[in-house]
Each structure stands twice: as C-alpha cells, then as structure tokens.
Amino acid sequence: MALSLLLLTVSLAEFMAPGKLGILYIFLFINGGPWILMGNKLNLYHFSIAGGKEALVTLYFLLI
C-alpha cells in the first residue's frame, strides 16, 4: 500500500505539472511526512526510517 501511495504521488505530480522536476520533488518531500507520522503512531519504525530517508534524499536532489 505504501508503494501504491508513492506511485500515486508521482503520477499526480506528473499530471499536474508535466516535466517539472521541482514540483515532483516537493510532492515527494511532502509524501515523507505521513510516513514518518504513521510509523511513529503505529510503532512501525521502518516506516519512520523510510519516510525520513525519502525526505532527505528528495531534499538532496532538490538542492542540487
């Protein structure tokens, strides 16, 4: 389900702003937040780690 949410986020960003990588990166950065929150709330630490890594990697590519 988490992978489906990630693919939906990418598809939505591509639909709203085709070819604009900045918008995609912002959507992906925002997508990491619910993963972290859900991981903390449900004690699923791998979700928290994955959301944090997703946000950091996206931020890295957004700044480069």
All heavy atoms as TSV, in Angstrom:
chain	resi	resn	atom	element	x	y	z
A	1	MET	N	N	0.816	-1.184	0.000
A	1	MET	CA	C	0.000	0.000	0.000
A	1	MET	C	C	0.870	1.262	0.000
A	1	MET	O	O	0.520	2.241	-0.657
A	1	MET	CB	C	-0.909	-0.010	1.226
A	1	MET	CG	C	-1.935	1.044	1.210
A	1	MET	SD	S	-3.142	0.625	2.443
A	1	MET	CE	C	-3.920	2.149	2.658
A	2	ALA	N	N	1.984	1.212	0.725
A	2	ALA	CA	C	2.872	2.373	0.771
A	2	ALA	C	C	3.478	2.641	-0.608
A	2	ALA	O	O	3.593	3.791	-1.023
A	2	ALA	CB	C	3.969	2.147	1.799
A	3	LEU	N	N	3.826	1.590	-1.312
A	3	LEU	CA	C	4.370	1.757	-2.660
A	3	LEU	C	C	3.316	2.339	-3.598
A	3	LEU	O	O	3.622	3.195	-4.426
A	3	LEU	CB	C	4.897	0.424	-3.194
A	3	LEU	CG	C	5.516	0.459	-4.578
A	3	LEU	CD1	C	6.709	1.411	-4.617
A	3	LEU	CD2	C	5.930	-0.926	-5.011
A	4	SER	N	N	2.086	1.902	-3.445
A	4	SER	CA	C	0.997	2.453	-4.259
A	4	SER	C	C	0.799	3.939	-3.990
A	4	SER	O	O	0.560	4.713	-4.913
A	4	SER	CB	C	-0.311	1.710	-3.972
A	4	SER	OG	O	-0.212	0.367	-4.346
A	5	LEU	N	N	0.912	4.345	-2.724
A	5	LEU	CA	C	0.797	5.756	-2.381
A	5	LEU	C	C	1.928	6.564	-3.000
A	5	LEU	O	O	1.711	7.662	-3.510
A	5	LEU	CB	C	0.796	5.935	-0.860
A	5	LEU	CG	C	0.707	7.363	-0.351
A	5	LEU	CD1	C	-0.618	7.996	-0.759
A	5	LEU	CD2	C	0.868	7.379	1.153
A	6	LEU	N	N	3.120	6.016	-2.985
A	6	LEU	CA	C	4.266	6.696	-3.600
A	6	LEU	C	C	4.067	6.834	-5.110
A	6	LEU	O	O	4.289	7.909	-5.676
A	6	LEU	CB	C	5.552	5.927	-3.304
A	6	LEU	CG	C	6.833	6.509	-3.883
A	6	LEU	CD1	C	7.119	7.881	-3.284
A	6	LEU	CD2	C	7.995	5.573	-3.632
A	7	LEU	N	N	3.622	5.784	-5.760
A	7	LEU	CA	C	3.380	5.841	-7.204
A	7	LEU	C	C	2.242	6.810	-7.543
A	7	LEU	O	O	2.300	7.508	-8.554
A	7	LEU	CB	C	3.074	4.450	-7.742
A	7	LEU	CG	C	4.242	3.470	-7.721
A	7	LEU	CD1	C	3.779	2.077	-8.161
A	7	LEU	CD2	C	5.375	3.953	-8.588
A	8	LEU	N	N	1.233	6.859	-6.682
A	8	LEU	CA	C	0.132	7.801	-6.885
A	8	LEU	C	C	0.630	9.232	-6.764
A	8	LEU	O	O	0.236	10.104	-7.549
A	8	LEU	CB	C	-0.978	7.533	-5.867
A	8	LEU	CG	C	-2.194	8.446	-5.953
A	8	LEU	CD1	C	-2.935	8.235	-7.260
A	8	LEU	CD2	C	-3.110	8.198	-4.770
A	9	THR	N	N	1.513	9.487	-5.821
A	9	THR	CA	C	2.077	10.821	-5.639
A	9	THR	C	C	2.871	11.238	-6.873
A	9	THR	O	O	2.739	12.359	-7.358
A	9	THR	CB	C	2.981	10.857	-4.396
A	9	THR	OG1	O	2.212	10.483	-3.264
A	9	THR	CG2	C	3.574	12.227	-4.182
A	10	VAL	N	N	3.678	10.342	-7.386
A	10	VAL	CA	C	4.469	10.644	-8.580
A	10	VAL	C	C	3.552	10.884	-9.779
A	10	VAL	O	O	3.748	11.839	-10.539
A	10	VAL	CB	C	5.477	9.511	-8.863
A	10	VAL	CG1	C	6.153	9.703	-10.207
A	10	VAL	CG2	C	6.510	9.424	-7.759
A	11	SER	N	N	2.534	10.056	-9.941
A	11	SER	CA	C	1.596	10.223	-11.054
A	11	SER	C	C	0.832	11.537	-10.956
A	11	SER	O	O	0.627	12.225	-11.954
A	11	SER	CB	C	0.601	9.056	-11.085
A	11	SER	OG	O	1.257	7.849	-11.303
A	12	LEU	N	N	0.423	11.906	-9.743
A	12	LEU	CA	C	-0.303	13.147	-9.545
A	12	LEU	C	C	0.572	14.354	-9.858
A	12	LEU	O	O	0.130	15.298	-10.527
A	12	LEU	CB	C	-0.813	13.231	-8.105
A	12	LEU	CG	C	-1.629	14.462	-7.742
A	12	LEU	CD1	C	-2.928	14.499	-8.536
A	12	LEU	CD2	C	-1.907	14.473	-6.259
A	13	ALA	N	N	1.815	14.316	-9.417
A	13	ALA	CA	C	2.730	15.427	-9.706
A	13	ALA	C	C	2.985	15.535	-11.204
A	13	ALA	O	O	3.040	16.642	-11.752
A	13	ALA	CB	C	4.041	15.229	-8.954
A	14	GLU	N	N	3.140	14.406	-11.868
A	14	GLU	CA	C	3.385	14.419	-13.311
A	14	GLU	C	C	2.145	14.900	-14.068
A	14	GLU	O	O	2.251	15.571	-15.088
A	14	GLU	CB	C	3.794	13.024	-13.794
A	14	GLU	CG	C	4.250	12.969	-15.222
A	14	GLU	CD	C	5.502	13.803	-15.496
A	14	GLU	OE1	O	6.345	13.960	-14.592
A	14	GLU	OE2	O	5.629	14.301	-16.632
A	15	PHE	N	N	0.965	14.573	-13.573
A	15	PHE	CA	C	-0.277	15.020	-14.205
A	15	PHE	C	C	-0.464	16.529	-14.038
A	15	PHE	O	O	-0.870	17.220	-14.966
A	15	PHE	CB	C	-1.472	14.272	-13.603
A	15	PHE	CG	C	-2.802	14.739	-14.110
A	15	PHE	CD1	C	-3.228	14.394	-15.382
A	15	PHE	CD2	C	-3.619	15.525	-13.314
A	15	PHE	CE1	C	-4.457	14.830	-15.863
A	15	PHE	CE2	C	-4.844	15.965	-13.777
A	15	PHE	CZ	C	-5.263	15.610	-15.052
A	16	MET	N	N	-0.174	17.034	-12.828
A	16	MET	CA	C	-0.396	18.448	-12.542
A	16	MET	C	C	0.639	19.350	-13.204
A	16	MET	O	O	0.312	20.459	-13.614
A	16	MET	CB	C	-0.404	18.685	-11.035
A	16	MET	CG	C	-1.610	18.085	-10.352
A	16	MET	SD	S	-1.612	18.377	-8.590
A	16	MET	CE	C	-1.764	20.141	-8.530
A	17	ALA	N	N	1.890	18.894	-13.253
A	17	ALA	CA	C	2.960	19.723	-13.817
A	17	ALA	C	C	3.913	18.826	-14.603
A	17	ALA	O	O	4.965	18.448	-14.108
A	17	ALA	CB	C	3.705	20.452	-12.708
A	18	PRO	N	N	3.532	18.471	-15.824
A	18	PRO	CA	C	4.378	17.566	-16.607
A	18	PRO	C	C	5.766	18.143	-16.875
A	18	PRO	O	O	5.905	19.286	-17.289
A	18	PRO	CB	C	3.607	17.369	-17.918
A	18	PRO	CG	C	2.412	18.221	-17.857
A	18	PRO	CD	C	2.369	18.905	-16.541
A	19	GLY	N	N	6.776	17.353	-16.564
A	19	GLY	CA	C	8.146	17.737	-16.852
A	19	GLY	C	C	8.790	18.668	-15.843
A	19	GLY	O	O	9.944	19.037	-15.997
A	20	LYS	N	N	8.080	19.070	-14.816
A	20	LYS	CA	C	8.626	19.986	-13.807
A	20	LYS	C	C	9.141	19.163	-12.623
A	20	LYS	O	O	8.379	18.706	-11.783
A	20	LYS	CB	C	7.561	20.955	-13.321
A	20	LYS	CG	C	6.880	21.694	-14.423
A	20	LYS	CD	C	7.273	23.123	-14.410
A	20	LYS	CE	C	6.462	23.802	-15.513
A	20	LYS	NZ	N	6.970	24.992	-15.937
A	21	LEU	N	N	10.453	18.973	-12.568
A	21	LEU	CA	C	11.042	18.152	-11.518
A	21	LEU	C	C	10.932	18.799	-10.145
A	21	LEU	O	O	10.828	18.096	-9.139
A	21	LEU	CB	C	12.504	17.849	-11.836
A	21	LEU	CG	C	12.746	16.858	-12.966
A	21	LEU	CD1	C	14.232	16.683	-13.205
A	21	LEU	CD2	C	12.104	15.536	-12.653
A	22	GLY	N	N	10.946	20.108	-10.075
A	22	GLY	CA	C	10.822	20.792	-8.789
A	22	GLY	C	C	9.511	20.454	-8.089
A	22	GLY	O	O	9.479	20.218	-6.884
A	23	ILE	N	N	8.431	20.433	-8.852
A	23	ILE	CA	C	7.116	20.090	-8.297
A	23	ILE	C	C	7.110	18.645	-7.830
A	23	ILE	O	O	6.595	18.329	-6.753
A	23	ILE	CB	C	6.002	20.326	-9.346
A	23	ILE	CG1	C	5.962	21.783	-9.785
A	23	ILE	CG2	C	4.656	19.856	-8.837
A	23	ILE	CD1	C	5.586	22.755	-8.685
A	24	LEU	N	N	7.702	17.756	-8.608
A	24	LEU	CA	C	7.790	16.349	-8.217
A	24	LEU	C	C	8.556	16.196	-6.912
A	24	LEU	O	O	8.128	15.476	-6.008
A	24	LEU	CB	C	8.457	15.530	-9.321
A	24	LEU	CG	C	8.723	14.057	-8.999
A	24	LEU	CD1	C	7.424	13.310	-8.754
A	24	LEU	CD2	C	9.522	13.410	-10.115
A	25	TYR	N	N	9.670	16.892	-6.782
A	25	TYR	CA	C	10.469	16.804	-5.562
A	25	TYR	C	C	9.698	17.331	-4.358
A	25	TYR	O	O	9.779	16.763	-3.265
A	25	TYR	CB	C	11.780	17.565	-5.719
A	25	TYR	CG	C	12.739	16.949	-6.714
A	25	TYR	CD1	C	13.641	17.735	-7.410
A	25	TYR	CD2	C	12.740	15.590	-6.964
A	25	TYR	CE1	C	14.530	17.184	-8.310
A	25	TYR	CE2	C	13.615	15.027	-7.867
A	25	TYR	CZ	C	14.514	15.824	-8.537
A	25	TYR	OH	O	15.386	15.270	-9.427
A	26	ILE	N	N	8.945	18.393	-4.547
A	26	ILE	CA	C	8.149	18.934	-3.442
A	26	ILE	C	C	7.074	17.938	-3.021
A	26	ILE	O	O	6.859	17.704	-1.828
A	26	ILE	CB	C	7.547	20.300	-3.834
A	26	ILE	CG1	C	8.663	21.336	-3.940
A	26	ILE	CG2	C	6.484	20.740	-2.846
A	26	ILE	CD1	C	8.242	22.637	-4.573
A	27	PHE	N	N	6.405	17.333	-3.976
A	27	PHE	CA	C	5.392	16.324	-3.668
A	27	PHE	C	C	6.016	15.145	-2.924
A	27	PHE	O	O	5.431	14.638	-1.956
A	27	PHE	CB	C	4.734	15.823	-4.955
A	27	PHE	CG	C	3.532	16.614	-5.381
A	27	PHE	CD1	C	3.636	17.953	-5.691
A	27	PHE	CD2	C	2.293	16.018	-5.475
A	27	PHE	CE1	C	2.540	18.683	-6.086
A	27	PHE	CE2	C	1.181	16.733	-5.872
A	27	PHE	CZ	C	1.298	18.078	-6.177
A	28	LEU	N	N	7.178	14.697	-3.369
A	28	LEU	CA	C	7.834	13.576	-2.706
A	28	LEU	C	C	8.288	13.944	-1.301
A	28	LEU	O	O	8.196	13.127	-0.376
A	28	LEU	CB	C	9.024	13.093	-3.537
A	28	LEU	CG	C	8.666	12.370	-4.825
A	28	LEU	CD1	C	9.924	12.057	-5.616
A	28	LEU	CD2	C	7.880	11.107	-4.543
A	29	PHE	N	N	8.775	15.167	-1.119
A	29	PHE	CA	C	9.186	15.617	0.206
A	29	PHE	C	C	7.985	15.638	1.153
A	29	PHE	O	O	8.063	15.178	2.287
A	29	PHE	CB	C	9.827	17.001	0.110
A	29	PHE	CG	C	10.372	17.495	1.410
A	29	PHE	CD1	C	11.552	16.982	1.907
A	29	PHE	CD2	C	9.706	18.461	2.124
A	29	PHE	CE1	C	12.063	17.428	3.113
A	29	PHE	CE2	C	10.207	18.922	3.320
A	29	PHE	CZ	C	11.386	18.403	3.824
A	30	ILE	N	N	6.863	16.151	0.675
A	30	ILE	CA	C	5.644	16.193	1.486
A	30	ILE	C	C	5.132	14.778	1.759
A	30	ILE	O	O	4.595	14.496	2.828
A	30	ILE	CB	C	4.573	17.060	0.795
A	30	ILE	CG1	C	5.014	18.518	0.794
A	30	ILE	CG2	C	3.215	16.914	1.461
A	30	ILE	CD1	C	4.153	19.419	-0.048
A	31	ASN	N	N	5.317	13.867	0.830
A	31	ASN	CA	C	4.879	12.481	0.990
A	31	ASN	C	C	5.629	11.783	2.130
A	31	ASN	O	O	5.092	10.863	2.739
A	31	ASN	CB	C	5.077	11.718	-0.315
A	31	ASN	CG	C	4.468	10.341	-0.283
A	31	ASN	OD1	O	3.390	10.158	0.267
A	31	ASN	ND2	N	5.140	9.382	-0.868
A	32	GLY	N	N	6.826	12.208	2.443
A	32	GLY	CA	C	7.585	11.585	3.531
A	32	GLY	C	C	6.989	11.860	4.902
A	32	GLY	O	O	7.128	11.055	5.823
A	33	GLY	N	N	6.296	12.978	5.072
A	33	GLY	CA	C	5.710	13.349	6.355
A	33	GLY	C	C	4.713	12.344	6.907
A	33	GLY	O	O	4.846	11.890	8.054
A	34	PRO	N	N	3.701	11.968	6.129
A	34	PRO	CA	C	2.747	10.973	6.632
A	34	PRO	C	C	3.399	9.619	6.944
A	34	PRO	O	O	2.961	8.927	7.852
A	34	PRO	CB	C	1.730	10.830	5.498
A	34	PRO	CG	C	1.808	12.104	4.759
A	34	PRO	CD	C	3.233	12.559	4.868
A	35	TRP	N	N	4.431	9.255	6.208
A	35	TRP	CA	C	5.127	8.007	6.500
A	35	TRP	C	C	5.760	8.068	7.880
A	35	TRP	O	O	5.673	7.124	8.658
A	35	TRP	CB	C	6.204	7.761	5.464
A	35	TRP	CG	C	5.718	7.338	4.118
A	35	TRP	CD1	C	4.622	7.797	3.465
A	35	TRP	CD2	C	6.318	6.380	3.271
A	35	TRP	NE1	N	4.519	7.192	2.249
A	35	TRP	CE2	C	5.540	6.321	2.101
A	35	TRP	CE3	C	7.444	5.586	3.366
A	35	TRP	CZ2	C	5.855	5.472	1.060
A	35	TRP	CZ3	C	7.757	4.750	2.318
A	35	TRP	CH2	C	6.962	4.690	1.178
A	36	ILE	N	N	6.399	9.194	8.174
A	36	ILE	CA	C	7.036	9.355	9.478
A	36	ILE	C	C	5.979	9.352	10.582
A	36	ILE	O	O	6.131	8.666	11.598
A	36	ILE	CB	C	7.872	10.648	9.517
A	36	ILE	CG1	C	9.036	10.549	8.527
A	36	ILE	CG2	C	8.385	10.924	10.916
A	36	ILE	CD1	C	9.766	11.849	8.293
A	37	LEU	N	N	4.903	10.104	10.398
A	37	LEU	CA	C	3.848	10.174	11.404
A	37	LEU	C	C	3.182	8.817	11.622
A	37	LEU	O	O	2.938	8.405	12.758
A	37	LEU	CB	C	2.807	11.213	11.008
A	37	LEU	CG	C	3.283	12.663	11.000
A	37	LEU	CD1	C	2.193	13.573	10.451
A	37	LEU	CD2	C	3.717	13.088	12.377
A	38	MET	N	N	2.882	8.117	10.541
A	38	MET	CA	C	2.249	6.808	10.659
A	38	MET	C	C	3.192	5.809	11.332
A	38	MET	O	O	2.766	4.997	12.149
A	38	MET	CB	C	1.839	6.284	9.276
A	38	MET	CG	C	1.039	5.005	9.336
A	38	MET	SD	S	0.302	4.503	7.769
A	38	MET	CE	C	1.674	4.514	6.668
A	39	GLY	N	N	4.460	5.885	11.005
A	39	GLY	CA	C	5.426	4.997	11.631
A	39	GLY	C	C	5.542	5.238	13.122
A	39	GLY	O	O	5.617	4.296	13.905
A	40	ASN	N	N	5.528	6.500	13.528
A	40	ASN	CA	C	5.598	6.814	14.956
A	40	ASN	C	C	4.324	6.408	15.691
A	40	ASN	O	O	4.380	5.870	16.788
A	40	ASN	CB	C	5.867	8.299	15.173
A	40	ASN	CG	C	7.292	8.674	14.829
A	40	ASN	OD1	O	8.185	7.843	14.825
A	40	ASN	ND2	N	7.500	9.936	14.532
A	41	LYS	N	N	3.181	6.662	15.077
A	41	LYS	CA	C	1.904	6.368	15.730
A	41	LYS	C	C	1.670	4.870	15.880
A	41	LYS	O	O	1.190	4.409	16.909
A	41	LYS	CB	C	0.760	6.994	14.951
A	41	LYS	CG	C	-0.580	6.797	15.610
A	41	LYS	CD	C	-1.680	7.531	14.902
A	41	LYS	CE	C	-2.981	7.265	15.642
A	41	LYS	NZ	N	-4.036	8.134	15.222
A	42	LEU	N	N	2.019	4.104	14.860
A	42	LEU	CA	C	1.751	2.661	14.874
A	42	LEU	C	C	2.964	1.834	15.306
A	42	LEU	O	O	2.932	0.608	15.219
A	42	LEU	CB	C	1.283	2.207	13.485
A	42	LEU	CG	C	0.008	2.867	12.970
A	42	LEU	CD1	C	-0.279	2.427	11.546
A	42	LEU	CD2	C	-1.170	2.542	13.879
A	43	ASN	N	N	4.012	2.509	15.749
A	43	ASN	CA	C	5.262	1.839	16.150
A	43	ASN	C	C	5.847	0.983	15.030
A	43	ASN	O	O	6.354	-0.110	15.257
A	43	ASN	CB	C	5.058	0.988	17.410
A	43	ASN	CG	C	4.799	1.848	18.629
A	43	ASN	OD1	O	5.302	2.965	18.715
A	43	ASN	ND2	N	4.016	1.334	19.553
A	44	LEU	N	N	5.740	1.477	13.823
A	44	LEU	CA	C	6.349	0.839	12.655
A	44	LEU	C	C	7.590	1.652	12.298
A	44	LEU	O	O	7.550	2.554	11.478
A	44	LEU	CB	C	5.367	0.810	11.481
A	44	LEU	CG	C	4.079	0.035	11.697
A	44	LEU	CD1	C	3.125	0.262	10.551
A	44	LEU	CD2	C	4.370	-1.450	11.860
A	45	TYR	N	N	8.680	1.332	12.975
A	45	TYR	CA	C	9.870	2.168	12.855
A	45	TYR	C	C	10.471	2.142	11.460
A	45	TYR	O	O	11.103	3.100	11.043
A	45	TYR	CB	C	10.895	1.759	13.908
A	45	TYR	CG	C	10.368	1.985	15.296
A	45	TYR	CD1	C	10.096	0.925	16.140
A	45	TYR	CD2	C	10.097	3.276	15.744
A	45	TYR	CE1	C	9.581	1.135	17.406
A	45	TYR	CE2	C	9.577	3.497	17.005
A	45	TYR	CZ	C	9.320	2.422	17.833
A	45	TYR	OH	O	8.811	2.644	19.076
A	46	HIS	N	N	10.256	1.054	10.722
A	46	HIS	CA	C	10.787	1.019	9.355
A	46	HIS	C	C	10.088	2.058	8.473
A	46	HIS	O	O	10.678	2.594	7.550
A	46	HIS	CB	C	10.699	-0.392	8.761
A	46	HIS	CG	C	9.324	-0.983	8.756
A	46	HIS	ND1	N	8.729	-1.495	9.896
A	46	HIS	CD2	C	8.431	-1.128	7.768
A	46	HIS	CE1	C	7.527	-1.942	9.589
A	46	HIS	NE2	N	7.317	-1.727	8.305
A	47	PHE	N	N	8.807	2.371	8.766
A	47	PHE	CA	C	8.121	3.427	8.022
A	47	PHE	C	C	8.711	4.787	8.369
A	47	PHE	O	O	8.875	5.638	7.499
A	47	PHE	CB	C	6.621	3.419	8.342
A	47	PHE	CG	C	5.796	2.651	7.351
A	47	PHE	CD1	C	6.049	1.317	7.101
A	47	PHE	CD2	C	4.779	3.263	6.668
A	47	PHE	CE1	C	5.298	0.609	6.197
A	47	PHE	CE2	C	4.020	2.570	5.757
A	47	PHE	CZ	C	4.281	1.235	5.519
A	48	SER	N	N	9.003	5.005	9.639
A	48	SER	CA	C	9.609	6.276	10.057
A	48	SER	C	C	10.970	6.459	9.397
A	48	SER	O	O	11.287	7.543	8.908
A	48	SER	CB	C	9.777	6.315	11.574
A	48	SER	OG	O	8.535	6.266	12.202
A	49	ILE	N	N	11.755	5.410	9.378
A	49	ILE	CA	C	13.083	5.481	8.762
A	49	ILE	C	C	12.953	5.706	7.259
A	49	ILE	O	O	13.652	6.539	6.687
A	49	ILE	CB	C	13.888	4.209	9.078
A	49	ILE	CG1	C	14.198	4.167	10.580
A	49	ILE	CG2	C	15.161	4.142	8.251
A	49	ILE	CD1	C	14.754	2.844	11.048
A	50	ALA	N	N	12.052	4.993	6.619
A	50	ALA	CA	C	11.860	5.146	5.174
A	50	ALA	C	C	11.371	6.550	4.829
A	50	ALA	O	O	11.834	7.150	3.851
A	50	ALA	CB	C	10.875	4.107	4.661
A	51	GLY	N	N	10.446	7.081	5.618
A	51	GLY	CA	C	9.957	8.441	5.374
A	51	GLY	C	C	11.043	9.472	5.568
A	51	GLY	O	O	11.154	10.425	4.789
A	52	GLY	N	N	11.861	9.282	6.593
A	52	GLY	CA	C	12.972	10.203	6.825
A	52	GLY	C	C	13.998	10.151	5.718
A	52	GLY	O	O	14.488	11.189	5.252
A	53	LYS	N	N	14.329	8.944	5.282
A	53	LYS	CA	C	15.284	8.802	4.179
A	53	LYS	C	C	14.721	9.376	2.890
A	53	LYS	O	O	15.439	10.014	2.120
A	53	LYS	CB	C	15.666	7.338	3.986
A	53	LYS	CG	C	16.624	6.830	5.016
A	53	LYS	CD	C	17.062	5.419	4.696
A	53	LYS	CE	C	18.089	4.935	5.706
A	53	LYS	NZ	N	18.554	3.579	5.389
A	54	GLU	N	N	13.434	9.145	2.656
A	54	GLU	CA	C	12.809	9.701	1.454
A	54	GLU	C	C	12.894	11.219	1.468
A	54	GLU	O	O	13.246	11.842	0.468
A	54	GLU	CB	C	11.350	9.260	1.370
A	54	GLU	CG	C	10.612	9.892	0.225
A	54	GLU	CD	C	9.127	9.648	0.255
A	54	GLU	OE1	O	8.615	9.017	1.194
A	54	GLU	OE2	O	8.465	10.117	-0.682
A	55	ALA	N	N	12.598	11.819	2.606
A	55	ALA	CA	C	12.646	13.275	2.710
A	55	ALA	C	C	14.072	13.792	2.528
A	55	ALA	O	O	14.292	14.783	1.826
A	55	ALA	CB	C	12.082	13.718	4.062
A	56	LEU	N	N	15.048	13.118	3.123
A	56	LEU	CA	C	16.439	13.563	2.993
A	56	LEU	C	C	16.959	13.429	1.565
A	56	LEU	O	O	17.611	14.336	1.047
A	56	LEU	CB	C	17.336	12.770	3.942
A	56	LEU	CG	C	17.221	13.131	5.410
A	56	LEU	CD1	C	18.076	12.184	6.256
A	56	LEU	CD2	C	17.627	14.562	5.649
A	57	VAL	N	N	16.667	12.315	0.922
A	57	VAL	CA	C	17.128	12.111	-0.457
A	57	VAL	C	C	16.453	13.106	-1.392
A	57	VAL	O	O	17.099	13.688	-2.271
A	57	VAL	CB	C	16.880	10.650	-0.906
A	57	VAL	CG1	C	17.088	10.481	-2.395
A	57	VAL	CG2	C	17.780	9.706	-0.138
A	58	THR	N	N	15.166	13.331	-1.202
A	58	THR	CA	C	14.454	14.298	-2.034
A	58	THR	C	C	14.998	15.701	-1.822
A	58	THR	O	O	15.197	16.452	-2.780
A	58	THR	CB	C	12.950	14.253	-1.721
A	58	THR	OG1	O	12.472	12.927	-1.905
A	58	THR	CG2	C	12.189	15.194	-2.615
A	59	LEU	N	N	15.249	16.063	-0.576
A	59	LEU	CA	C	15.826	17.376	-0.277
A	59	LEU	C	C	17.205	17.518	-0.912
A	59	LEU	O	O	17.543	18.566	-1.453
A	59	LEU	CB	C	15.905	17.572	1.235
A	59	LEU	CG	C	16.281	18.952	1.730
A	59	LEU	CD1	C	15.254	19.978	1.262
A	59	LEU	CD2	C	16.393	18.943	3.233
A	60	TYR	N	N	17.995	16.456	-0.882
A	60	TYR	CA	C	19.322	16.465	-1.503
A	60	TYR	C	C	19.212	16.766	-3.002
A	60	TYR	O	O	19.911	17.631	-3.530
A	60	TYR	CB	C	20.007	15.122	-1.266
A	60	TYR	CG	C	21.287	14.944	-2.038
A	60	TYR	CD1	C	22.460	15.553	-1.593
A	60	TYR	CD2	C	21.339	14.173	-3.186
A	60	TYR	CE1	C	23.646	15.398	-2.283
A	60	TYR	CE2	C	22.513	14.020	-3.886
A	60	TYR	CZ	C	23.672	14.621	-3.438
A	60	TYR	OH	O	24.833	14.470	-4.133
A	61	PHE	N	N	18.314	16.061	-3.697
A	61	PHE	CA	C	18.178	16.278	-5.131
A	61	PHE	C	C	17.510	17.607	-5.445
A	61	PHE	O	O	17.744	18.174	-6.515
A	61	PHE	CB	C	17.409	15.128	-5.781
A	61	PHE	CG	C	18.224	13.906	-5.989
A	61	PHE	CD1	C	18.035	12.771	-5.219
A	61	PHE	CD2	C	19.220	13.881	-6.944
A	61	PHE	CE1	C	18.794	11.647	-5.401
A	61	PHE	CE2	C	20.006	12.762	-7.145
A	61	PHE	CZ	C	19.789	11.638	-6.366
A	62	LEU	N	N	16.689	18.106	-4.541
A	62	LEU	CA	C	16.051	19.407	-4.752
A	62	LEU	C	C	17.089	20.528	-4.662
A	62	LEU	O	O	17.027	21.490	-5.426
A	62	LEU	CB	C	14.968	19.627	-3.709
A	62	LEU	CG	C	14.130	20.898	-3.812
A	62	LEU	CD1	C	13.361	20.906	-5.133
A	62	LEU	CD2	C	13.185	21.008	-2.656
A	63	LEU	N	N	18.051	20.385	-3.780
A	63	LEU	CA	C	19.057	21.427	-3.594
A	63	LEU	C	C	20.205	21.366	-4.593
A	63	LEU	O	O	20.913	22.361	-4.763
A	63	LEU	CB	C	19.604	21.373	-2.168
A	63	LEU	CG	C	18.585	21.680	-1.072
A	63	LEU	CD1	C	19.208	21.508	0.294
A	63	LEU	CD2	C	18.011	23.070	-1.244
A	64	ILE	N	N	20.386	20.228	-5.238
A	64	ILE	CA	C	21.489	20.111	-6.203
A	64	ILE	C	C	21.096	20.566	-7.567
A	64	ILE	O	O	20.236	20.703	-8.132
A	64	ILE	CB	C	22.022	18.673	-6.252
A	64	ILE	CG1	C	22.800	18.444	-5.004
A	64	ILE	CG2	C	22.860	18.435	-7.479
A	64	ILE	CD1	C	23.669	17.242	-4.987
